[in-house]
Amino acid sequence: MPLFRAFNRKIFNSVHVNNLIYNSCWEDPRLDRQALQLTPKDRLLMITSAGCNALDYALTGPAHIHAVDVNPRQNALLELKLAGIRALKFDDFFQFFGKGHHPECHALYHRRLRDSLPLKARAYWDRHLDYFNGQGIRKSFYFMGTAGFCAHLVNLYINHVVQLRSRIDALLASSTLSSQQDLYFDEVHQTFWKRWVAWLAGQNGTMYLLGVPQPQIDQIKRHYHSISVFIKGCLDAVFGYLPLADNYFWRVYLTGRYTRECCPEYLMPENFARLKSGLVDRISTHTCSVTEFLNRNPEPISRFVLLDHMDWLSTFGHHLLQEEWQAIVDHATPDSRIIWRSGGINIDYVDPVEVRLKGSRWWIGNLLSYRRELAAELYRRDRVHTYGSFYIADLKAT
């Protein structure tokens, strides 16, 4: 078993070290805004992912957003978006990040974007700008990277194997939840969910491409017994019980593009203008771990968005989990709030983490005041619905 885990970890690390994983954020920022209650005095630390949610949070006007990620490619993506907001007109920016391609991507990049990028981001996009050229088999940026590659395969399956494209388009265009439910349960569900598809979806390699590490797979299996059961439940919730009209998360992976009516907040003209007017300058990127950033950065942080990465540390990185929570405790303001997600329904690895505070030892669980009712209410409305649980906690002043 230890050898098996080491092998899986090596495969996962190989995928993550060498690739852009996320080309769009897979967490619902509408919920996060309600959970975080950001104010103009807040300084926020978040994991970058694809940068969409950093731009979303910036629209609330916090003092500063530190986007932190160990994968430099994720920060390079956010830096390209920041450069695009500063230098491009809205229509060109939407062509890049709304439609996922631009016929003049190379000309605009070299004329308007390249010189303003940090050196590492510039080097990355010098090699990978073809992601936006709209050519080849994968014609959209949203079919690039490892998550995008999986989305491309799903679309090939929809279009050419089960031939459900017209039904999927009808689902996305549904004007009422009842018509959406009828389409999904009567015409899509059984046709799409073949036995071999369930098997493939449950394989570790598939999960690795989607950015799901072995510890998180273990969390899901512990609560759901199989990955395929978990994924089926997610699909039923998204397509059968939650309105799809504004669900841009699933739309972009099912079509390769957003629409003007169904897209992230940063892709709306009025919000693009607000970001361009100065809000975008409140975002900075940092390629390092959360712990490394906190230990280098002297300013207190009042809001933390940790996504699901603690699942990653729960098994083989417990000492890293402890170091991270110690850094959070050391650098948090007295009114700090922390949000995170997990593949499991209930997690048991955070509360027993031991930290030092004011010369005494504490369990993290004794320092956190959980907002369980709010978290449960928001989780039910999650448009993405690919996590098992959602957590909101205030760090108690002691």
C-alpha positions as CSV (number, residue, x, y, z in Angstrom):
1,M,0.0,0.0,0.0
2,P,2.7,2.6,0.8
3,L,4.4,1.7,-2.6
4,F,1.0,2.1,-4.4
5,R,0.5,5.5,-2.8
6,A,4.0,6.7,-3.6
7,F,3.4,5.6,-7.2
8,N,0.1,7.5,-7.4
9,R,1.7,10.6,-5.8
10,K,4.5,10.5,-8.4
11,I,2.0,10.3,-11.3
12,F,-0.1,13.2,-9.8
13,N,3.0,15.3,-9.2
14,S,4.2,14.7,-12.7
15,V,0.8,15.9,-14.1
16,H,0.8,19.0,-11.9
17,V,4.4,20.0,-12.2
18,N,4.3,20.1,-16.0
19,N,0.9,21.4,-16.9
20,L,-1.7,24.2,-16.7
21,I,-4.4,22.3,-14.8
22,Y,-7.2,24.7,-14.3
23,N,-8.3,27.1,-17.2
24,S,-11.4,28.2,-15.2
25,C,-12.2,28.3,-11.5
26,W,-14.3,25.5,-10.2
27,E,-15.6,27.2,-7.1
28,D,-18.7,29.4,-7.0
29,P,-17.6,32.9,-6.0
30,R,-21.2,34.0,-5.5
31,L,-21.2,31.8,-2.4
32,D,-17.7,32.9,-1.4
33,R,-18.7,36.5,-1.4
34,Q,-21.6,35.8,1.0
35,A,-19.3,33.7,3.2
36,L,-16.4,36.2,3.2
37,Q,-18.4,39.5,3.6
38,L,-15.4,41.4,2.2
39,T,-14.9,45.0,3.2
40,P,-12.6,47.8,2.0
41,K,-10.2,47.0,4.8
42,D,-9.8,43.3,4.1
43,R,-6.6,41.8,2.9
44,L,-7.3,38.4,1.3
45,L,-5.1,35.4,0.7
46,M,-6.4,33.0,-1.9
47,I,-5.2,30.1,-4.0
48,T,-5.0,31.4,-7.6
49,S,-6.4,28.5,-9.5
50,A,-7.4,30.1,-12.9
51,G,-7.7,33.6,-11.4
52,C,-11.4,34.0,-12.2
53,N,-12.4,34.3,-8.6
54,A,-9.6,36.8,-7.7
55,L,-11.2,39.1,-10.3
56,D,-14.6,38.4,-8.9
57,Y,-13.6,39.2,-5.3
58,A,-11.8,42.4,-6.5
59,L,-15.1,43.8,-7.6
60,T,-16.1,44.0,-3.9
61,G,-13.2,46.4,-3.4
62,P,-11.0,44.8,-0.7
63,A,-7.8,46.5,0.2
64,H,-5.7,43.8,-1.5
65,I,-5.9,40.3,-2.9
66,H,-2.8,38.0,-2.7
67,A,-3.2,35.2,-5.2
68,V,-0.9,32.3,-4.2
69,D,-0.2,29.1,-6.1
70,V,2.6,26.6,-6.3
71,N,2.0,26.1,-10.0
72,P,3.5,29.1,-11.9
73,R,1.3,28.3,-14.9
74,Q,-1.8,29.2,-12.9
75,N,-0.3,32.6,-11.9
76,A,0.7,33.1,-15.5
77,L,-2.9,32.7,-16.5
78,L,-4.1,35.3,-14.0
79,E,-1.3,37.7,-15.1
80,L,-2.5,37.4,-18.7
81,K,-6.0,38.3,-17.6
82,L,-4.7,41.3,-15.5
83,A,-2.6,42.5,-18.5
84,G,-5.6,42.0,-20.8
85,I,-7.9,44.1,-18.5
86,R,-5.4,46.9,-18.4
87,A,-4.5,47.0,-22.1
88,L,-7.4,45.6,-24.2
89,K,-10.8,46.8,-25.1
90,F,-13.7,44.8,-23.8
91,D,-14.6,43.1,-27.1
92,D,-11.1,41.9,-27.6
93,F,-10.8,40.7,-23.9
94,F,-14.2,38.9,-24.2
95,Q,-13.0,37.2,-27.4
96,F,-10.0,35.9,-25.6
97,F,-11.6,34.8,-22.3
98,G,-15.3,34.7,-23.2
99,K,-15.2,32.9,-26.5
100,G,-11.9,31.1,-25.7
101,H,-10.1,32.2,-28.9
102,H,-9.1,35.3,-30.9
103,P,-8.2,35.4,-34.6
104,E,-5.6,38.1,-33.8
105,C,-4.3,36.7,-30.6
106,H,-0.6,36.8,-31.6
107,A,-0.7,40.3,-32.9
108,L,-2.5,41.6,-29.8
109,Y,-0.2,39.7,-27.5
110,H,2.9,41.1,-29.0
111,R,1.6,44.6,-29.4
112,R,-0.4,45.1,-26.2
113,L,0.2,42.4,-23.6
114,R,3.6,40.8,-23.7
115,D,5.8,43.6,-22.4
116,S,3.6,44.2,-19.3
117,L,3.8,40.5,-18.2
118,P,6.2,39.4,-15.5
119,L,9.2,37.5,-17.0
120,K,8.0,34.0,-16.0
121,A,4.5,34.6,-17.3
122,R,5.9,36.1,-20.5
123,A,8.0,33.0,-21.0
124,Y,5.0,30.8,-20.5
125,W,2.8,32.6,-23.0
126,D,5.5,33.0,-25.5
127,R,5.3,29.2,-25.8
128,H,1.6,28.6,-25.3
129,L,-0.3,31.5,-26.9
130,D,-1.6,29.1,-29.5
131,Y,-4.0,28.0,-26.9
132,F,-6.1,31.0,-28.1
133,N,-5.7,30.7,-31.8
134,G,-8.9,28.8,-32.4
135,Q,-7.2,26.2,-34.7
136,G,-6.7,22.5,-34.5
137,I,-8.9,19.9,-32.9
138,R,-9.3,21.8,-29.6
139,K,-10.5,25.2,-30.9
140,S,-11.1,26.8,-27.5
141,F,-8.7,27.8,-24.7
142,Y,-11.2,26.1,-22.4
143,F,-10.3,22.8,-24.0
144,M,-6.6,23.3,-23.2
145,G,-4.7,22.3,-20.0
146,T,-5.5,19.0,-18.3
147,A,-9.0,20.0,-17.1
148,G,-9.7,21.3,-20.6
149,F,-8.4,18.1,-22.2
150,C,-11.0,16.1,-20.1
151,A,-13.7,18.6,-21.2
152,H,-12.7,18.1,-24.8
153,L,-13.0,14.3,-24.5
154,V,-16.4,14.6,-22.9
155,N,-17.6,16.8,-25.8
156,L,-16.3,14.3,-28.3
157,Y,-18.3,11.6,-26.5
158,I,-21.4,13.8,-26.4
159,N,-21.1,14.8,-30.1
160,H,-19.9,11.6,-31.8
161,V,-20.7,8.6,-29.5
162,V,-24.0,9.2,-27.8
163,Q,-25.0,12.1,-30.1
164,L,-26.5,14.2,-27.4
165,R,-25.4,17.6,-28.6
166,S,-28.9,18.9,-29.4
167,R,-30.2,17.7,-26.0
168,I,-27.3,19.3,-24.1
169,D,-27.9,22.6,-26.0
170,A,-31.6,22.4,-25.1
171,L,-30.6,21.8,-21.5
172,L,-28.5,24.9,-21.4
173,A,-31.3,26.9,-23.0
174,S,-34.0,25.7,-20.7
175,S,-36.2,28.5,-19.5
176,T,-37.7,26.7,-16.5
177,L,-36.3,24.2,-14.0
178,S,-39.1,21.8,-14.8
179,S,-38.3,21.7,-18.5
180,Q,-34.6,21.2,-17.6
181,Q,-35.5,18.3,-15.3
182,D,-37.6,16.6,-18.0
183,L,-34.8,16.9,-20.5
184,Y,-32.1,15.7,-18.1
185,F,-33.9,12.7,-16.5
186,D,-35.9,11.6,-19.5
187,E,-33.5,12.2,-22.4
188,V,-29.9,12.7,-21.2
189,H,-29.2,10.8,-18.0
190,Q,-29.4,7.2,-19.1
191,T,-28.0,7.8,-22.6
192,F,-24.9,9.6,-21.3
193,W,-24.1,7.5,-18.2
194,K,-22.9,4.2,-19.8
195,R,-21.3,1.6,-17.6
196,W,-17.9,2.1,-19.1
197,V,-18.2,5.9,-18.7
198,A,-18.8,5.3,-15.0
199,W,-15.8,3.1,-14.8
200,L,-13.5,5.6,-16.6
201,A,-14.7,8.5,-14.5
202,G,-13.8,6.6,-11.3
203,Q,-10.2,5.9,-12.4
204,N,-7.4,7.6,-10.5
205,G,-5.8,8.8,-13.8
206,T,-9.0,10.7,-14.8
207,M,-9.1,12.3,-11.4
208,Y,-5.5,13.4,-11.6
209,L,-6.1,15.2,-14.9
210,L,-9.0,17.0,-13.2
211,G,-6.6,18.1,-10.4
212,V,-7.9,15.7,-7.8
213,P,-5.0,14.1,-5.8
214,Q,-5.0,10.7,-4.1
215,P,-5.8,12.0,-0.6
216,Q,-8.9,13.7,-1.9
217,I,-9.9,10.6,-3.9
218,D,-9.6,8.7,-0.6
219,Q,-11.8,11.3,1.1
220,I,-14.5,10.8,-1.6
221,K,-14.3,7.0,-1.5
222,R,-14.5,7.0,2.3
223,H,-17.9,8.8,2.2
224,Y,-19.4,7.7,-1.1
225,H,-17.7,4.3,-1.6
226,S,-16.9,5.0,-5.2
227,I,-15.9,8.0,-7.4
228,S,-18.7,7.2,-9.9
229,V,-21.4,7.4,-7.3
230,F,-20.1,10.8,-6.2
231,I,-19.9,12.1,-9.8
232,K,-23.4,10.8,-10.6
233,G,-24.7,12.7,-7.6
234,C,-23.0,15.8,-8.7
235,L,-24.4,15.6,-12.2
236,D,-27.9,14.9,-10.9
237,A,-27.7,18.0,-8.6
238,V,-26.4,20.3,-11.3
239,F,-28.6,19.3,-14.2
240,G,-31.6,18.0,-12.4
241,Y,-32.2,20.3,-9.4
242,L,-30.3,23.6,-9.9
243,P,-31.2,26.1,-12.6
244,L,-28.6,26.1,-15.4
245,A,-29.5,29.6,-16.8
246,D,-26.6,31.2,-15.0
247,N,-24.4,28.2,-14.5
248,Y,-21.3,29.4,-16.5
249,F,-19.1,26.8,-14.8
250,W,-20.6,23.8,-16.6
251,R,-21.6,25.8,-19.8
252,V,-18.0,26.6,-20.6
253,Y,-16.8,23.0,-20.4
254,L,-19.9,21.8,-22.4
255,T,-19.5,24.4,-25.2
256,G,-16.0,25.8,-25.0
257,R,-17.2,29.3,-24.4
258,Y,-19.3,31.6,-22.2
259,T,-22.1,33.8,-23.5
260,R,-22.6,37.5,-22.7
261,E,-25.6,36.5,-20.5
262,C,-23.9,33.5,-18.8
263,C,-20.3,34.2,-17.8
264,P,-18.2,35.1,-14.8
265,E,-18.6,38.6,-13.4
266,Y,-15.3,39.9,-14.7
267,L,-16.5,39.2,-18.3
268,M,-19.5,41.6,-18.0
269,P,-18.8,45.0,-19.6
270,E,-19.6,47.1,-16.6
271,N,-17.4,45.0,-14.3
272,F,-14.6,44.9,-16.8
273,A,-14.7,48.7,-16.7
274,R,-14.6,48.8,-12.9
275,L,-11.6,46.4,-12.9
276,K,-9.9,48.5,-15.5
277,S,-10.4,51.7,-13.6
278,G,-8.1,50.5,-10.8
279,L,-9.5,47.5,-8.9
280,V,-7.3,45.2,-10.9
281,D,-4.2,46.8,-9.4
282,R,-5.2,45.4,-6.0
283,I,-4.3,41.9,-7.1
284,S,-0.8,40.5,-6.9
285,T,0.4,36.9,-7.7
286,H,2.9,34.8,-5.7
287,T,4.3,31.5,-6.8
288,C,4.9,29.6,-3.6
289,S,2.9,27.7,-0.9
290,V,0.5,29.4,1.4
291,T,2.9,28.8,4.3
292,E,5.8,30.3,2.4
293,F,3.8,33.4,1.4
294,L,2.6,34.0,5.0
295,N,6.1,33.6,6.5
296,R,7.5,36.1,3.9
297,N,4.7,38.6,4.2
298,P,4.5,40.8,7.3
299,E,1.1,42.3,6.8
300,P,-1.9,40.7,8.6
301,I,-4.5,38.8,6.6
302,S,-8.2,39.0,7.4
303,R,-9.7,36.6,4.8
304,F,-8.4,33.2,3.6
305,V,-9.7,31.2,0.7
306,L,-8.0,27.8,0.8
307,L,-10.1,26.0,-1.8
308,D,-9.7,22.2,-1.3
309,H,-6.0,21.9,-1.0
310,M,-6.0,20.7,2.6
311,D,-7.5,17.5,1.4
312,W,-4.2,17.2,-0.5
313,L,-2.2,17.4,2.7
314,S,-4.5,15.3,4.9
315,T,-2.7,12.0,4.3
316,F,0.9,12.4,3.3
317,G,1.5,16.0,4.2
318,H,0.3,16.3,7.8
319,H,3.4,18.2,8.9
320,L,2.8,20.7,6.0
321,L,-0.8,21.1,7.2
322,Q,0.4,21.9,10.7
323,E,2.9,24.4,9.4
324,E,0.2,26.1,7.3
325,W,-2.2,26.5,10.1
326,Q,0.6,27.8,12.3
327,A,1.4,30.4,9.7
328,I,-2.3,31.3,9.4
329,V,-2.6,31.7,13.2
330,D,0.6,33.8,13.3
331,H,-0.5,36.2,10.5
332,A,-4.3,36.4,10.9
333,T,-6.1,39.5,12.1
334,P,-8.4,39.2,15.2
335,D,-11.5,39.2,13.0
336,S,-10.2,36.8,10.3
337,R,-12.4,34.4,8.4
338,I,-11.3,31.3,6.6
339,I,-13.2,29.3,4.0
340,W,-12.4,25.9,2.4
341,R,-13.9,23.0,0.6
342,S,-13.4,19.2,0.8
343,G,-14.2,16.1,-1.3
344,G,-15.5,14.4,1.9
345,I,-18.8,15.0,3.6
346,N,-17.2,15.6,7.0
347,I,-13.5,16.0,7.5
348,D,-11.6,15.0,10.6
349,Y,-8.1,16.2,9.9
350,V,-8.3,20.0,10.6
351,D,-9.6,20.3,14.2
352,P,-6.8,18.0,15.7
353,V,-4.0,20.1,14.1
354,E,-1.9,21.5,17.0
355,V,-0.5,25.1,16.9
356,R,1.2,27.5,19.3
357,L,-0.5,30.7,20.2
358,K,0.7,33.2,22.9
359,G,3.0,30.6,24.4
360,S,0.4,27.9,24.7
361,R,-0.6,24.8,22.6
362,W,-4.0,24.7,21.0
363,W,-6.0,22.4,18.8
364,I,-7.1,24.3,15.8
365,G,-10.7,23.1,16.5
366,N,-10.6,25.1,19.7
367,L,-9.6,28.2,17.9
368,L,-12.2,28.1,15.1
369,S,-15.8,29.2,15.4
370,Y,-17.6,27.4,12.5
371,R,-20.5,29.0,10.7
372,R,-22.2,25.7,10.0
373,E,-25.7,26.9,9.1
374,L,-24.5,29.5,6.7
375,A,-22.1,27.0,5.1
376,A,-24.9,24.4,4.7
377,E,-27.2,27.0,3.2
378,L,-24.7,28.2,0.7
379,Y,-23.5,24.6,-0.2
380,R,-27.1,23.7,-1.3
381,R,-27.0,26.6,-3.8
382,D,-23.5,25.8,-5.2
383,R,-23.7,26.0,-9.0
384,V,-20.6,23.8,-9.4
385,H,-21.5,21.1,-6.8
386,T,-18.4,19.0,-7.2
387,Y,-17.3,19.1,-3.5
388,G,-18.7,17.1,-0.6
389,S,-18.7,19.9,1.9
390,F,-18.0,23.6,2.5
391,Y,-16.6,25.3,5.6
392,I,-16.7,28.8,6.9
393,A,-14.8,29.5,10.2
394,D,-13.8,32.6,12.2
395,L,-10.5,32.5,14.0
396,K,-11.3,33.3,17.7
397,A,-9.4,36.0,19.4
398,T,-7.8,34.6,22.6
